[in-house]
Amino acid sequence: IMSDALIVLVTATSAEEAQTIARSLIQEKLAACVSRFPVQSTYTWEGNIEDDEEWQLVIKTHRRQFQPLQERVQELHSYDVPEIIALPIETGSAAYLNWIDATVN
């Protein structure tokens, strides 16, 4: 089945921040599901190479909710420039994709 569902990737600074973002997105029906797990990130920030422990959020949502989801993440996030990257779900289980569609506003 073709899809308008998205996977949105966001990294957070701590387990607590990741949980706050995840719960808000679910409560506000901006996402159907948010998976969280610890990651090690290496990146350049303000000219320095950084190595940090972060929390990766894998957010399942619908394309129509990307803009409000992005705005909410930016409101809740402690980073000046949080990662907010949307990847299309081209196809998948009809039942799962229908559940995403029915779960988000």
Beta strands, then each sheet from edge to edge (+ up, - down):
strand 1: 5-12
strand 2: 33-45
strand 3: 48-62
strand 4: 85-88
sheet 1: 2+ 3- 1+ 4-
end
